[in-house]
Amino acid sequence: MVTVRSFNPPPQVSTPKDAPWTEAEKVLYQLEQVNLNLTSLIKFLETPPPTPPTPTGVSTNFPLALFFLADDSGTSNSGTNNSLTDQTKGWQVNLWVGALLQMIINSQLYVTVILSNTESRLVFSPLPAGVQPTQTAYAINAKNLFSLKLRRSDQSGDKLMTNAYVAQYSNSAAQAYIFASAKIDLTDMQAGDTIWVRVRTKLSSTGLFVTISEISYVGIQPVGRKAIRIGVIPDTFGVEISMFQVAAPFRTLACEFYDAMV
C-alpha cells in the first residue's frame, strides 16, 4: 500500500477568495490539489478489478482458459462413457474428427480425442469406467486440425510396370487434405516403350473415380525431361495415380509421392 504524506497542518485554502492571493497561499493551494489528486489515484489503483462474469453455459468450476481458447464449447444434455450429446449444436458431420475434447466431470479434467460427430453428438475415446459427461461443460480444441503436415508418402518407391493400370498411389481422408506432388522418373524407358500415367479423383464419398488427366510417354525421354511432376490437388474423398506399360519388357520407375495431412 502507498501512503501519501499530508500537510501538517494541511493548508486551508481549498476555495478561491476574492482578495488577491499571496505567493505563499498560491503555493499551498497547488500543493493541496496535488495531494488530493494523488490520493484519488491511489484509491483507484488499490480497488480490485471486478470479477468477470462466468460465460453462459459454463459451470463455475470450468477452467476459463479452456473456454476462451476453445474452437467450440457448450454443456452436454446427456452422455455415456464414450459420447456426449448437446442438442443446441448443428455441427457438420465429422467436422471435429481428431480434435481434442476437454471436459470437467466431478471437478476432474478429462482430455480425450474425438472419433466422429453428428450434428449434435460427439463420439470420443472412452473415459474411465463409470465416468459419464452428463450435464457437463466441455470445450473442443481443434487447433491441431488446422495445421497440415507435409510428408513423404509410404507409397513412394520403385514401381514395376504391368500391362494394366495399377494404382501406385491412392489416398483419402475424413477431412480435407492436400495431395502435394508426385515425381516419376522415366530414365529407365527405352525405344519402343509406351507408359501411361493417369490421375483420378472422387468428388463424393460414394462416388466413382473420375479422370483428371491421362498422358502417355513413348520411348527414350529427352535429356531435359527425364522425370515428370504431378502438381497440387486439394482433396477429401480420394486421389489415385495409376500407371501401366503397353508391352514388355516392363520397366521399373522410381516414384515419389507427397501429401499434407493433419
C-alpha contacts under 8 A as a table, 3 or more apart, distances in Angstrom:
res1	aa1	res2	aa2	distance
1	M	46	E	7.73
2	V	42	I	7.17
4	V	35	N	7.31
4	V	38	L	7.35
4	V	39	T	6.79
6	S	10	P	6.62
6	S	35	N	7.24
7	F	10	P	4.19
7	F	11	P	6.79
10	P	32	E	7.70
11	P	14	S	7.74
11	P	28	L	5.95
11	P	29	Y	7.07
11	P	32	E	6.72
13	V	16	P	7.07
13	V	25	E	7.16
13	V	28	L	7.32
13	V	29	Y	5.75
14	S	29	Y	6.55
14	S	32	E	7.57
17	K	20	P	7.54
17	K	21	W	7.78
21	W	24	A	7.96
21	W	25	E	5.95
21	W	26	K	6.36
22	T	25	E	5.26
22	T	26	K	6.43
23	E	26	K	5.14
23	E	27	V	6.39
24	A	27	V	5.23
24	A	28	L	6.26
25	E	28	L	5.07
25	E	29	Y	6.10
26	K	29	Y	5.18
26	K	30	Q	6.32
27	V	30	Q	5.25
27	V	31	L	6.23
28	L	31	L	5.13
28	L	32	E	6.21
29	Y	32	E	5.15
29	Y	33	Q	6.44
30	Q	33	Q	5.19
30	Q	34	V	6.38
31	L	34	V	5.13
31	L	35	N	6.25
32	E	35	N	5.07
32	E	36	L	6.29
33	Q	36	L	5.11
33	Q	37	N	6.15
34	V	37	N	5.18
34	V	38	L	6.18
35	N	38	L	5.30
35	N	39	T	6.20
36	L	39	T	5.15
36	L	40	S	6.33
37	N	40	S	5.24
37	N	41	L	6.24
38	L	41	L	5.07
38	L	42	I	6.16
39	T	42	I	5.27
39	T	43	K	6.27
40	S	43	K	5.19
40	S	44	F	6.25
41	L	44	F	5.11
41	L	45	L	6.25
42	I	45	L	5.04
42	I	46	E	6.07
43	K	46	E	5.17
43	K	47	T	6.27
44	F	47	T	5.34
45	L	48	P	7.79
54	T	58	V	6.83
54	T	59	S	7.63
54	T	60	T	6.57
55	P	58	V	5.69
57	G	74	G	6.02
57	G	75	T	5.98
57	G	137	A	7.31
58	V	62	F	6.45
58	V	74	G	6.83
58	V	75	T	6.79
58	V	137	A	5.59
59	S	62	F	5.42
59	S	137	A	6.32
61	N	104	I	7.90
61	N	107	S	6.88
62	F	66	L	7.89
62	F	67	F	7.85
62	F	104	I	6.33
62	F	137	A	6.90
63	P	66	L	5.65
63	P	67	F	6.91
64	L	67	F	5.01
64	L	68	F	6.19
65	A	68	F	5.32
65	A	69	L	6.06
66	L	69	L	5.35
66	L	70	A	5.90
66	L	102	Q	7.83
66	L	139	A	6.52
67	F	70	A	5.25
67	F	73	S	6.64
67	F	139	A	6.01
69	L	141	N	7.50
70	A	73	S	6.52
70	A	139	A	5.63
70	A	140	I	5.51
70	A	141	N	5.01
70	A	142	A	7.73
71	D	139	A	7.49
71	D	140	I	5.69
71	D	141	N	5.39
71	D	142	A	6.19
71	D	143	K	7.67
72	D	139	A	5.95
72	D	140	I	5.20
72	D	141	N	7.24
73	S	137	A	7.52
73	S	138	Y	5.57
73	S	139	A	4.22
73	S	140	I	5.90
74	G	86	D	7.37
74	G	137	A	5.77
74	G	138	Y	5.65
74	G	139	A	6.72
75	T	86	D	6.59
75	T	135	Q	5.96
75	T	136	T	5.20
75	T	137	A	4.30
75	T	138	Y	6.03
76	S	79	G	6.96
76	S	84	L	6.06
76	S	85	T	5.43
76	S	86	D	4.65
76	S	87	Q	7.83
76	S	133	P	6.89
76	S	134	T	6.08
76	S	135	Q	4.89
76	S	136	T	5.22
76	S	137	A	6.54
76	S	138	Y	7.45
77	N	84	L	7.53
77	N	85	T	5.69
77	N	86	D	5.31
77	N	87	Q	6.79
77	N	134	T	6.26
77	N	135	Q	5.30
77	N	136	T	7.74
78	S	84	L	5.81
78	S	85	T	5.41
78	S	86	D	7.32
78	S	133	P	6.75
78	S	134	T	4.54
78	S	135	Q	6.14
79	G	82	N	7.66
79	G	83	S	5.48
79	G	84	L	4.00
79	G	85	T	6.04
79	G	132	Q	5.68
79	G	133	P	4.87
79	G	134	T	4.91
79	G	135	Q	7.94
80	T	83	S	5.11
80	T	84	L	6.27
80	T	131	V	7.81
80	T	132	Q	4.96
80	T	133	P	6.52
80	T	134	T	7.61
81	N	126	P	5.62
81	N	127	L	5.44
81	N	128	P	7.34
81	N	129	A	6.98
81	N	130	G	7.00
81	N	131	V	5.98
81	N	132	Q	5.02
81	N	133	P	7.56
82	N	123	V	5.83
82	N	124	F	5.23
82	N	125	S	5.90
82	N	126	P	4.36
82	N	127	L	6.17
82	N	132	Q	7.79
83	S	121	R	6.94
83	S	122	L	5.39
83	S	123	V	4.37
83	S	124	F	5.87
83	S	126	P	7.97
83	S	133	P	7.81
84	L	121	R	5.72
84	L	122	L	5.43
84	L	123	V	6.85
84	L	133	P	6.31
84	L	134	T	7.49
85	T	120	S	5.67
85	T	121	R	4.37
85	T	122	L	6.47
86	D	89	K	5.95
86	D	120	S	5.26
86	D	121	R	6.33
87	Q	120	S	5.49
88	T	120	S	7.18
89	K	119	E	6.43
89	K	120	S	5.14
90	G	119	E	4.60
90	G	120	S	5.86
91	W	95	L	6.90
91	W	117	N	7.84
91	W	118	T	6.71
91	W	119	E	4.34
91	W	120	S	6.44
92	Q	95	L	5.33
92	Q	118	T	6.99
92	Q	119	E	5.95
93	V	116	S	7.79
93	V	117	N	5.64
93	V	118	T	4.72
93	V	119	E	5.91
94	N	97	V	5.39
94	N	116	S	5.11
94	N	117	N	4.72
94	N	118	T	6.43
94	N	174	A	7.27
94	N	175	Q	7.81
95	L	116	S	7.90
95	L	117	N	6.93
95	L	175	Q	7.33
96	W	99	A	5.40
96	W	114	I	6.48
96	W	115	L	7.88
96	W	116	S	6.78
96	W	117	N	6.58
96	W	142	A	7.01
97	V	113	V	7.97
97	V	114	I	5.34
97	V	115	L	5.17
97	V	116	S	5.10
97	V	117	N	7.04
97	V	174	A	7.39
97	V	175	Q	7.87
98	G	113	V	5.94
98	G	114	I	5.37
98	G	115	L	6.18
98	G	142	A	7.69
98	G	145	L	7.01
99	A	113	V	5.85
99	A	114	I	5.53
99	A	140	I	6.76
99	A	141	N	5.90
99	A	142	A	4.57
99	A	143	K	7.64
99	A	144	N	6.86
99	A	145	L	6.54
100	L	111	V	6.73
100	L	112	T	5.80
100	L	113	V	4.75
100	L	114	I	6.20
100	L	140	I	5.84
100	L	141	N	5.14
100	L	142	A	6.29
101	L	111	V	5.60
101	L	112	T	5.27
101	L	113	V	5.82
101	L	114	I	6.35
101	L	124	F	7.87
101	L	138	Y	7.04
101	L	139	A	5.95
101	L	140	I	4.80
101	L	141	N	6.45
102	Q	109	L	6.97
102	Q	110	Y	5.70
102	Q	111	V	4.54
102	Q	112	T	6.66
102	Q	138	Y	5.56
102	Q	139	A	5.17
102	Q	140	I	6.37
102	Q	141	N	7.76
103	M	109	L	5.71
103	M	110	Y	5.18
103	M	111	V	6.51
103	M	133	P	7.50
103	M	136	T	6.91
103	M	137	A	6.09
103	M	138	Y	4.45
103	M	139	A	6.57
104	I	107	S	5.76
104	I	108	Q	5.33
104	I	109	L	4.59
104	I	110	Y	6.26
104	I	136	T	6.66
104	I	137	A	6.28
104	I	138	Y	6.79
105	I	108	Q	5.23
105	I	109	L	6.53
105	I	110	Y	7.35
105	I	131	V	7.64
105	I	132	Q	7.68
105	I	133	P	6.46
105	I	136	T	6.46
110	Y	127	L	7.80
112	T	124	F	6.56
112	T	125	S	5.91
112	T	126	P	7.76
112	T	127	L	7.67
113	V	124	F	5.49
113	V	125	S	5.70
114	I	117	N	7.61
114	I	122	L	6.71
114	I	123	V	5.86
114	I	124	F	4.17
114	I	125	S	6.61
115	L	122	L	7.76
115	L	123	V	5.57
115	L	124	F	4.94
115	L	125	S	6.78
116	S	122	L	6.21
116	S	123	V	5.26
116	S	124	F	6.99
117	N	120	S	7.33
117	N	121	R	5.48
117	N	122	L	4.51
117	N	123	V	5.90
118	T	121	R	5.14
118	T	122	L	6.71
127	L	131	V	6.09
127	L	132	Q	7.48
128	P	131	V	5.71
133	P	136	T	5.10
141	N	144	N	7.79
142	A	145	L	5.23
142	A	146	F	7.05
143	K	146	F	5.51
143	K	147	S	7.15
144	N	147	S	5.60
144	N	262	V	7.04
145	L	148	L	7.32
145	L	262	V	5.77
146	F	262	V	7.43
147	S	262	V	6.14
148	L	177	Y	7.34
148	L	260	A	5.37
148	L	261	M	4.74
148	L	262	V	4.63
149	K	260	A	4.96
149	K	261	M	5.34
149	K	262	V	5.92
150	L	180	A	7.80
150	L	258	Y	6.97
150	L	259	D	5.71
150	L	260	A	4.06
150	L	261	M	6.66
151	R	258	Y	5.70
151	R	259	D	5.71
151	R	260	A	6.06
151	R	261	M	7.85
152	R	156	S	7.32
152	R	256	E	7.41
152	R	257	F	6.06
152	R	258	Y	4.60
152	R	259	D	6.72
153	S	156	S	5.68
153	S	256	E	7.60
153	S	257	F	5.40
153	S	258	Y	5.33
153	S	259	D	6.64
155	Q	168	Q	7.11
155	Q	169	Y	6.05
155	Q	256	E	7.97
155	Q	257	F	6.95
156	S	169	Y	7.84
156	S	254	A	7.99
156	S	255	C	5.54
156	S	256	E	4.70
156	S	257	F	5.42
157	G	254	A	5.67
157	G	255	C	5.28
157	G	256	E	6.37
158	D	252	T	6.24
158	D	253	L	5.49
158	D	254	A	4.27
158	D	255	C	5.98
159	K	168	Q	7.34
159	K	252	T	5.35
159	K	253	L	5.18
159	K	254	A	6.17
159	K	255	C	6.88
160	L	250	F	6.84
160	L	251	R	6.00
160	L	252	T	4.33
160	L	253	L	6.51
161	M	243	M	7.12
161	M	244	F	5.64
161	M	245	Q	5.77
161	M	250	F	5.38
161	M	251	R	5.66
161	M	252	T	6.10
161	M	253	L	7.57
162	T	165	Y	7.33
162	T	166	V	7.58
162	T	244	F	5.42
162	T	245	Q	5.68
162	T	246	V	7.94
162	T	250	F	6.39
163	N	244	F	5.45
163	N	245	Q	5.10
163	N	246	V	5.46
163	N	247	A	6.25
163	N	248	A	7.86
164	A	243	M	7.75
164	A	244	F	5.18
164	A	245	Q	7.13
164	A	246	V	7.88
165	Y	242	S	5.73
165	Y	243	M	5.20
165	Y	244	F	4.72
166	V	242	S	5.16
166	V	243	M	5.74
166	V	244	F	6.59
167	A	170	S	6.58
167	A	240	E	6.37
167	A	241	I	5.65
167	A	242	S	4.10
167	A	243	M	6.79
168	Q	240	E	7.64
168	Q	241	I	5.82
168	Q	242	S	5.37
168	Q	243	M	7.02
169	Y	239	V	7.83
169	Y	240	E	5.54
169	Y	241	I	5.11
169	Y	242	S	6.97
169	Y	257	F	7.38
170	S	238	G	6.95
170	S	239	V	5.57
170	S	240	E	4.30
170	S	241	I	6.49
171	N	238	G	5.42
171	N	239	V	5.55
171	N	240	E	6.73
172	S	235	D	7.32
172	S	236	T	5.58
172	S	237	F	5.07
172	S	238	G	4.25
172	S	239	V	6.61
173	A	176	A	6.66
173	A	177	Y	6.95
173	A	236	T	5.43
173	A	237	F	6.43
173	A	238	G	7.50
174	A	236	T	6.78
174	A	237	F	7.80
175	Q	236	T	5.79
176	A	234	P	7.25
176	A	235	D	5.70
176	A	236	T	4.56
177	Y	234	P	6.18
177	Y	235	D	5.55
177	Y	236	T	6.07
177	Y	259	D	7.66
177	Y	260	A	6.03
177	Y	261	M	5.15
177	Y	262	V	7.50
178	I	232	V	6.99
178	I	233	I	5.97
178	I	234	P	4.47
178	I	235	D	5.74
178	I	259	D	5.67
178	I	260	A	5.07
178	I	261	M	6.68
179	F	232	V	5.66
179	F	233	I	5.04
179	F	234	P	6.06
179	F	235	D	6.83
179	F	239	V	7.50
179	F	258	Y	6.52
179	F	259	D	4.40
179	F	260	A	6.39
180	A	231	G	6.53
180	A	232	V	4.60
180	A	233	I	6.56
180	A	257	F	7.87
180	A	258	Y	5.32
180	A	259	D	4.66
180	A	260	A	6.37
181	S	229	R	7.00
181	S	230	I	5.52
181	S	231	G	4.92
181	S	232	V	5.59
181	S	257	F	6.00
181	S	258	Y	5.26
181	S	259	D	6.89
182	A	229	R	5.51
182	A	230	I	4.96
182	A	231	G	6.87
182	A	255	C	7.15
182	A	256	E	5.50
182	A	257	F	4.47
182	A	258	Y	6.30
183	K	227	A	6.71
183	K	228	I	5.75
183	K	229	R	4.59
183	K	230	I	6.56
183	K	255	C	5.72
183	K	256	E	5.11
183	K	257	F	6.66
184	I	227	A	5.45
184	I	228	I	5.37
184	I	229	R	6.50
184	I	253	L	6.75
184	I	254	A	5.97
184	I	255	C	4.58
184	I	256	E	6.55
185	D	188	D	7.68
185	D	226	K	6.20
185	D	227	A	4.30
185	D	228	I	6.67
185	D	253	L	5.70
185	D	254	A	5.31
185	D	255	C	6.44
186	L	189	M	5.70
186	L	221	Q	6.83
186	L	226	K	5.30
186	L	227	A	5.31
186	L	228	I	7.52
186	L	253	L	6.26
186	L	254	A	7.92
187	T	220	I	7.55
187	T	221	Q	6.89
187	T	226	K	5.27
187	T	227	A	7.09
187	T	253	L	7.82
188	D	251	R	6.38
188	D	252	T	6.88
188	D	253	L	6.77
189	M	193	D	6.22
189	M	219	G	6.05
189	M	220	I	5.36
189	M	221	Q	7.01
189	M	251	R	6.64
190	Q	193	D	5.69
190	Q	219	G	5.14
190	Q	220	I	4.77
191	A	218	V	7.64
191	A	219	G	4.20
191	A	220	I	5.44
192	G	218	V	6.97
192	G	219	G	5.25
193	D	218	V	5.64
193	D	219	G	4.91
193	D	220	I	7.80
193	D	245	Q	7.33
193	D	246	V	7.28
193	D	247	A	7.09
194	T	216	S	6.61
194	T	217	Y	5.62
194	T	218	V	4.46
194	T	219	G	6.39
194	T	245	Q	5.74
194	T	246	V	5.60
194	T	247	A	7.45
195	I	216	S	5.55
195	I	217	Y	5.28
195	I	218	V	6.58
195	I	243	M	7.02
195	I	244	F	5.74
195	I	245	Q	4.37
195	I	246	V	6.36
196	W	214	E	6.94
196	W	215	I	5.68
196	W	216	S	4.23
196	W	217	Y	6.33
196	W	243	M	5.48
196	W	244	F	5.46
196	W	245	Q	6.35
196	W	246	V	7.95
197	V	214	E	5.70
197	V	215	I	5.46
197	V	216	S	6.30
197	V	241	I	7.22
197	V	242	S	5.94
197	V	243	M	4.63
197	V	244	F	7.03
198	R	211	T	7.20
198	R	212	I	7.70
198	R	213	S	5.76
198	R	214	E	4.25
198	R	215	I	6.54
198	R	241	I	5.75
198	R	242	S	5.22
198	R	243	M	6.24
199	V	211	T	5.97
199	V	212	I	5.49
199	V	213	S	5.31
199	V	214	E	6.41
199	V	239	V	7.41
199	V	240	E	5.85
199	V	241	I	4.71
199	V	242	S	6.59
200	R	209	F	5.80
200	R	210	V	5.27
200	R	211	T	4.22
200	R	212	I	5.24
200	R	213	S	7.15
200	R	239	V	5.86
200	R	240	E	5.18
200	R	241	I	6.51
201	T	209	F	5.14
201	T	210	V	5.49
201	T	211	T	6.54
201	T	212	I	6.98
201	T	237	F	7.59
201	T	238	G	5.38
201	T	239	V	4.47
201	T	240	E	6.18
202	K	205	S	7.30
202	K	207	G	6.05
202	K	208	L	5.94
202	K	209	F	4.71
202	K	210	V	6.25
202	K	237	F	5.46
202	K	238	G	5.10
202	K	239	V	6.75
203	L	207	G	6.33
203	L	208	L	7.88
203	L	209	F	7.77
203	L	237	F	6.28
203	L	238	G	7.75
204	S	207	G	4.96
204	S	208	L	8.00
204	S	237	F	5.82
205	S	237	F	5.44
209	F	238	G	7.91
211	T	214	E	7.23
217	Y	221	Q	7.83
218	V	221	Q	7.38
221	Q	225	R	6.36
221	Q	226	K	5.62
222	P	225	R	5.23
222	P	226	K	6.21
223	V	226	K	5.94
225	R	228	I	6.97
235	D	238	G	6.45
235	D	239	V	7.05
245	Q	248	A	7.47
245	Q	250	F	6.77
245	Q	251	R	7.99
247	A	250	F	6.93
248	A	251	R	7.94
